[in-house]
Amino acid sequence: MPPPPAPPKKSKAPMIILIIVGVLVLCCGGGGAAAYFSKDDTSTSASGDSSSGDSATPTAPTTGDVNSDLDGYHTGDCLTIENGSNDVSEAQCTDPGAYKVLLRVNYTTADSACDSTDATETLTQDGTGTKDDFILCIAKAQ
């Protein structure tokens, strides 16, 4: 007597297609969510005393965003911050309204990083993750 016929083999193609479609949906959905939540992945902000004055006069940073990349500033550098536009510019420490960077602390945006300094204001840059974050502890240049 011959052996009974083998049951027909089921195709694995539908399962493979389902897995591929699932992976694509997850990747596209995750990428879209990441793009939405990281619209501005390097923001800079200033905190400290607000001052009123002419928009062309360098003044104390106003609370909120500054309009400049702070990455080039390090301990000992001087800068000015334009009131109204919040543009940060490189300056001589003897320039009117100049601030001196007393300390730059990488990997944090916490104001408490400046507690050991005589800083009167802080500038922070919040990058894409803590490796790109830093805080500048600043005070009026003498």
C-alpha positions as a Markdown table, in Angstrom:
| # | Residue | x | y | z |
|---|---|---|---|---|
| 1 | Met | 0.0 | 0.0 | 0.0 |
| 2 | Pro | 1.4 | 3.4 | -1.0 |
| 3 | Pro | 1.9 | 6.1 | 1.8 |
| 4 | Pro | -0.9 | 8.6 | 2.1 |
| 5 | Pro | -0.4 | 11.8 | 0.1 |
| 6 | Ala | 1.3 | 14.6 | 1.9 |
| 7 | Pro | -0.9 | 17.6 | 2.8 |
| 8 | Pro | -0.4 | 20.5 | 0.5 |
| 9 | Lys | 2.3 | 22.9 | 1.6 |
| 10 | Lys | 1.2 | 26.3 | 2.7 |
| 11 | Ser | 2.9 | 29.3 | 1.1 |
| 12 | Lys | 4.9 | 31.5 | 3.4 |
| 13 | Ala | 4.6 | 34.5 | 1.0 |
| 14 | Pro | 1.5 | 36.0 | 2.7 |
| 15 | Met | 3.3 | 35.9 | 6.1 |
| 16 | Ile | 6.5 | 37.5 | 4.7 |
| 17 | Ile | 4.5 | 40.2 | 3.0 |
| 18 | Leu | 2.6 | 40.9 | 6.2 |
| 19 | Ile | 5.9 | 41.2 | 8.1 |
| 20 | Ile | 7.4 | 43.6 | 5.5 |
| 21 | Val | 4.4 | 45.8 | 5.5 |
| 22 | Gly | 4.4 | 45.9 | 9.3 |
| 23 | Val | 8.1 | 46.9 | 9.4 |
| 24 | Leu | 7.5 | 49.6 | 6.8 |
| 25 | Val | 4.5 | 51.0 | 8.8 |
| 26 | Leu | 6.5 | 51.1 | 12.0 |
| 27 | Cys | 9.5 | 52.7 | 10.3 |
| 28 | Cys | 7.5 | 55.4 | 8.5 |
| 29 | Gly | 5.4 | 56.1 | 11.5 |
| 30 | Gly | 8.4 | 56.3 | 13.8 |
| 31 | Gly | 10.3 | 58.6 | 11.3 |
| 32 | Gly | 7.3 | 60.8 | 11.0 |
| 33 | Ala | 6.9 | 61.1 | 14.7 |
| 34 | Ala | 10.6 | 61.8 | 15.2 |
| 35 | Ala | 10.5 | 64.5 | 12.5 |
| 36 | Tyr | 7.4 | 66.1 | 14.1 |
| 37 | Phe | 8.8 | 66.1 | 17.7 |
| 38 | Ser | 12.3 | 67.4 | 16.6 |
| 39 | Lys | 11.3 | 70.3 | 14.4 |
| 40 | Asp | 14.0 | 72.5 | 16.1 |
| 41 | Asp | 16.6 | 70.2 | 17.5 |
| 42 | Thr | 19.1 | 72.9 | 18.5 |
| 43 | Ser | 17.4 | 75.6 | 20.4 |
| 44 | Thr | 19.2 | 78.2 | 22.4 |
| 45 | Ser | 17.8 | 80.2 | 25.3 |
| 46 | Ala | 18.8 | 82.9 | 27.7 |
| 47 | Ser | 17.8 | 83.4 | 31.3 |
| 48 | Gly | 18.5 | 86.2 | 33.7 |
| 49 | Asp | 17.5 | 89.8 | 34.3 |
| 50 | Ser | 15.5 | 91.5 | 31.6 |
| 51 | Ser | 16.5 | 95.0 | 30.7 |
| 52 | Ser | 14.6 | 97.6 | 28.7 |
| 53 | Gly | 16.3 | 99.8 | 26.2 |
| 54 | Asp | 16.9 | 100.6 | 22.6 |
| 55 | Ser | 16.9 | 97.6 | 20.3 |
| 56 | Ala | 20.3 | 98.6 | 18.9 |
| 57 | Thr | 21.9 | 98.7 | 22.4 |
| 58 | Pro | 23.5 | 95.5 | 23.8 |
| 59 | Thr | 21.7 | 94.6 | 27.0 |
| 60 | Ala | 21.2 | 91.8 | 29.4 |
| 61 | Pro | 19.7 | 88.7 | 27.8 |
| 62 | Thr | 15.9 | 88.5 | 27.8 |
| 63 | Thr | 14.2 | 85.3 | 28.9 |
| 64 | Gly | 13.5 | 83.2 | 25.8 |
| 65 | Asp | 15.4 | 82.2 | 22.7 |
| 66 | Val | 18.5 | 83.8 | 21.4 |
| 67 | Asn | 19.0 | 83.9 | 17.7 |
| 68 | Ser | 22.5 | 82.6 | 17.4 |
| 69 | Asp | 24.6 | 79.5 | 17.5 |
| 70 | Leu | 26.4 | 79.6 | 20.8 |
| 71 | Asp | 28.8 | 76.7 | 20.0 |
| 72 | Gly | 31.8 | 78.9 | 19.3 |
| 73 | Tyr | 31.8 | 80.6 | 22.7 |
| 74 | His | 34.0 | 79.3 | 25.5 |
| 75 | Thr | 35.3 | 80.4 | 28.9 |
| 76 | Gly | 37.0 | 83.8 | 28.6 |
| 77 | Asp | 35.2 | 84.9 | 25.4 |
| 78 | Cys | 33.1 | 88.0 | 25.4 |
| 79 | Leu | 29.8 | 88.6 | 23.6 |
| 80 | Thr | 26.9 | 91.0 | 23.3 |
| 81 | Ile | 23.2 | 90.4 | 23.1 |
| 82 | Glu | 21.0 | 92.8 | 21.1 |
| 83 | Asn | 17.9 | 93.7 | 23.0 |
| 84 | Gly | 14.8 | 93.0 | 21.0 |
| 85 | Ser | 16.3 | 90.7 | 18.4 |
| 86 | Asn | 18.3 | 88.6 | 21.0 |
| 87 | Asp | 21.2 | 88.2 | 18.5 |
| 88 | Val | 24.4 | 87.1 | 20.2 |
| 89 | Ser | 27.6 | 88.5 | 18.7 |
| 90 | Glu | 31.3 | 88.1 | 19.4 |
| 91 | Ala | 32.6 | 91.2 | 21.2 |
| 92 | Gln | 35.7 | 92.7 | 22.8 |
| 93 | Cys | 35.4 | 92.6 | 26.6 |
| 94 | Thr | 35.8 | 96.4 | 26.6 |
| 95 | Asp | 32.8 | 96.9 | 24.3 |
| 96 | Pro | 29.7 | 98.6 | 25.8 |
| 97 | Gly | 27.3 | 96.0 | 27.1 |
| 98 | Ala | 29.7 | 93.1 | 26.7 |
| 99 | Tyr | 29.3 | 90.0 | 28.7 |
| 100 | Lys | 32.1 | 87.6 | 29.6 |
| 101 | Val | 31.8 | 83.8 | 29.6 |
| 102 | Leu | 32.8 | 82.8 | 33.1 |
| 103 | Leu | 32.3 | 79.1 | 32.5 |
| 104 | Arg | 31.1 | 76.8 | 29.8 |
| 105 | Val | 29.7 | 73.5 | 31.1 |
| 106 | Asn | 29.0 | 70.8 | 28.5 |
| 107 | Tyr | 26.4 | 68.0 | 28.7 |
| 108 | Thr | 23.9 | 70.1 | 30.7 |
| 109 | Thr | 21.5 | 73.0 | 30.5 |
| 110 | Ala | 20.9 | 73.2 | 34.2 |
| 111 | Asp | 21.3 | 76.7 | 35.7 |
| 112 | Ser | 22.8 | 75.1 | 38.8 |
| 113 | Ala | 25.9 | 74.4 | 36.8 |
| 114 | Cys | 26.8 | 78.1 | 37.3 |
| 115 | Asp | 26.3 | 78.1 | 41.1 |
| 116 | Ser | 30.1 | 78.1 | 41.6 |
| 117 | Thr | 30.6 | 81.3 | 39.5 |
| 118 | Asp | 29.6 | 84.9 | 39.8 |
| 119 | Ala | 27.4 | 84.6 | 36.7 |
| 120 | Thr | 24.4 | 86.9 | 36.6 |
| 121 | Glu | 22.8 | 85.3 | 33.5 |
| 122 | Thr | 23.0 | 82.0 | 31.6 |
| 123 | Leu | 22.8 | 81.1 | 28.0 |
| 124 | Thr | 22.0 | 77.5 | 27.1 |
| 125 | Gln | 22.1 | 75.5 | 23.9 |
| 126 | Asp | 19.9 | 72.4 | 23.9 |
| 127 | Gly | 21.1 | 70.1 | 21.1 |
| 128 | Thr | 19.9 | 66.7 | 20.0 |
| 129 | Gly | 20.6 | 64.8 | 23.2 |
| 130 | Thr | 22.8 | 65.6 | 26.2 |
| 131 | Lys | 26.1 | 65.3 | 24.3 |
| 132 | Asp | 25.2 | 68.5 | 22.4 |
| 133 | Asp | 23.8 | 70.4 | 25.4 |
| 134 | Phe | 25.8 | 73.1 | 27.2 |
| 135 | Ile | 25.4 | 76.2 | 29.3 |
| 136 | Leu | 27.3 | 79.4 | 29.3 |
| 137 | Cys | 27.6 | 81.2 | 32.6 |
| 138 | Ile | 28.0 | 84.9 | 31.8 |
| 139 | Ala | 28.3 | 88.2 | 33.7 |
| 140 | Lys | 29.0 | 91.8 | 32.7 |
| 141 | Ala | 32.5 | 92.2 | 31.4 |
| 142 | Gln | 34.6 | 94.5 | 33.7 |
